Amino acid sequence: MIHRRRYGPAITAVTAAALLAGCQSGGAAPLSLSGLTKTVDGMAPDGTDKCPLSYDIAKAVKTAGVDTAAGSGSVNGADGPAATGEGGKRAKPQEPLGENLGALVSCTFHIGTEDVEVHTIATRKPPASAPLAPVVQHQAAMSTDDLIAYMKKAGEAKAGEPVLTGSGNVATVRLKLDGEGDAALLIGIGETGRSSLEPARVGALAEALASQVQ
């Protein structure tokens, strides 16, 4: 989720617009813009205690070759909801997900003593990952120039190909979408700019999670 308690309003219209200029529910159903929008519209405004998408973090961790216990929610337990939704019917016209119609489901998991934030976003027009730029910048501790270069690379990547930040603790994967639009998955692990997981494992984890929703 885009954790407001940590980032404030993480989807920043100015940042998203600059990057654009410069550069479902769970289960077996294919990921689609309409499906993700319906999922967001059905979520409580203040979040839920369970991720509504079909992510199996324990299975993904195993697939990524990480030998550490994993589970849903923050490692701190009561530190906010496990999932939040943005966009859909609740998006205002001047917001990024109102201007470029879309939906975002953000879920928190943990691996060992580190939190893992998993953001799943779909928009009518590419790049879907652009509104998540503030999250990337915070989580990876990136400069604005590095952020713009990274978001451009992530937005142009082939579907299923993980794109890691220089810090190695953030990865973006473009997702295959059923029908119109563009979609992406973003994961951020650990503290700002660092994680105990090796970058290769972070990329493998992002790839494993992406395969679970498409």
Salt bridges, closest charged atoms under 4 A:
ASP79 OD1 - ARG5 NE 3.13
GLU86 OE1 - ARG4 NH2 3.47
GLU117 OE2 - HIS3 NE2 3.32
GLU117 OE2 - ARG6 NH1 2.73
GLU117 OE1 - HIS119 NE2 3.42
GLU156 OE2 - LYS152 NZ 2.97
ASP182 OD1 - ARG174 NH2 2.64
